[in-house]
Amino acid sequence: MTVQATGCRTAPVLKQRGQREVFCGLTGIIWLHRKMQDTFFLVVGSRTCAHLLQSAAGVMIFAEPRFATAILEEGDLAGLNDAQDELDRTVAQLLERRPDIRQLFLVGSCPSEVIKLDLSRAAERLTVAHAPAVRVLNYSGSGIETTFTEGEDACLAAMVPVLPVSEARELLIAGALPDVVEDQMLGLLADLGIGPVRCLPARSREAEVGVGPNTVFALVQPFLGETCAALQRRGARHVAAPFPFGAEGTTAWLRAVADAFDIDDATFERVVAAPRDRARRAVAQASEPLGGKSVFFFPDSQLEIPLARFLTTECGMTAIEVGSPYIHDAIHGPDLDLLPANGTGGPTISEGQDVDLQLDRARDARADLTVCGLGLANPLEAEGLTTKWAIELVFTPVHFYEQAGDLAALFARPLRRRALIRSVAPALAAAE
């Protein structure tokens, strides 16, 4: 008798709310400011916000990145100064010094949220004051309200209502990708005969996409719940698909998009056959240390479900627990369909976090690899667990065929390191 593998989409979800261990949404600026070349991100926050961004970006003091922090001083926090007047003056100085800015985001932080500074009103006022040269929008990157990758979601969702109306039948790809990966994706879609294709975010304001009832959109990042909802409110149709991680995930994503544009099977196979085979070979080679190993995911980036699907179906790993800050069925469902769950032997699917309770489960499970945030990695390593920093999976190009082997290698590297340490430990002990 054979046991038919079934997915985890209908599996019970462990939902917990308690202390969380996540980065705040401000960190999304680090990749967004590189993507949108004529956009500036002005964080309205404290010196702590400025230090976070400076450290995360690794920007030298004499560089001129397209982000900065408007520091809220003690007088602002105490209500002694008119924060709106202070903000107007800061923005005017910024735009005078940087006339290349076409779009400016006012980004809320914990301090601005606490004092209830109305940045939406400020954005409307400043858009009128500096129109048409500059468009001013706002979103919150506050750690009180957002997790690590929700900063990008909030940013893109803020852009959707002001995008122009379009009646054309177009494909919109939502989610920031490194330019080299985006170019690979656009090449595959062009070879399939799908077009025109637009991207959100666009590399410049002039390249922005229109949205309307004939717009078809697909996500390339699994943390864009608000952006997905905003596009649907504009009448666009969402193509649900597994996310393009690995050879099989990329093929499934392309297949869903191709089906939405009536691309025949022969054309599809002709376009994807060679890159899919290269990706399969690269994954097989890079994932050799992963076969038969177990993995435990702490919630961090909302990449956890599609990454668990990739590791289990393409790399031969077993998932013990897959935790995600939020789970959206319309977005994560296609990957959950493919995440193996035989009877009661499937992984625990958890949403949200009570970090102490989850740490207890991770210690009991003692998975071969634990994927977690920076704050947990070193303590768990000290307890003998092998860890992988979740943040690296966001900053590294990992989407689509040409990056499939690199993605597998990111997970294999900690296991190789652990094996090397164990191999030399006896010799080091004898030397002492």
HELIX and SHEET records of a PDB file:
HELIX    1   1 GLY A   25  GLY A   28  5                                   4    
HELIX    2   2 ILE A   29  LYS A   35  1                                   7    
HELIX    3   3 ARG A   47  ALA A   57  1                                  11    
HELIX    4   4 GLU A   74  LEU A   77  1                                   4    
HELIX    5   5 ALA A   83  ARG A   97  1                                  15    
HELIX    6   6 CYS A  110  VAL A  114  1                                   5    
HELIX    7   7 LEU A  119  HIS A  130  1                                  12    
HELIX    8   8 GLU A  150  MET A  159  1                                  10    
HELIX    9   9 VAL A  160  VAL A  162  5                                   3    
HELIX   10  10 ASP A  179  LEU A  192  1                                  14    
HELIX   11  11 ARG A  205  ALA A  207  5                                   3    
HELIX   12  12 GLY A  225  ARG A  233  1                                   9    
HELIX   13  13 GLY A  246  ALA A  260  1                                  15    
HELIX   14  14 ASP A  265  ALA A  286  1                                  22    
HELIX   15  15 GLU A  288  LEU A  290  5                                   3    
HELIX   16  16 GLU A  304  GLU A  314  1                                  11    
HELIX   17  17 ASP A  329  LEU A  338  1                                  10    
HELIX   18  18 VAL A  355  ALA A  365  1                                  11    
HELIX   19  19 LEU A  374  ALA A  382  1                                   9    
HELIX   20  20 GLU A  392  PHE A  395  1                                   4    
HELIX   21  21 TYR A  401  GLN A  403  5                                   3    
HELIX   22  22 ALA A  404  ALA A  431  1                                  28    
SHEET    1   A 6 VAL A  13  ARG A  17  0                                        
SHEET    2   A 6 THR A 348  GLN A 353  1                                        
SHEET    3   A 6 THR A 318  SER A 324  1                                        
SHEET    4   A 6 SER A 294  PHE A 297  1                                        
SHEET    5   A 6 LEU A 369  CYS A 372  1                                        
SHEET    6   A 6 THR A 387  TRP A 389  1                                        
SHEET    1   B 4 PHE A  67  ILE A  71  0                                        
SHEET    2   B 4 THR A  39  GLY A  45  1                                        
SHEET    3   B 4 GLN A 103  GLY A 108  1                                        
SHEET    4   B 4 ARG A 135  SER A 140  1                                        
SHEET    1   C 4 VAL A 197  LEU A 200  0                                        
SHEET    2   C 4 GLU A 170  ALA A 174  1                                        
SHEET    3   C 4 THR A 215  LEU A 219  1                                        
SHEET    4   C 4 ARG A 237  HIS A 238  1                                        
END                                                                             
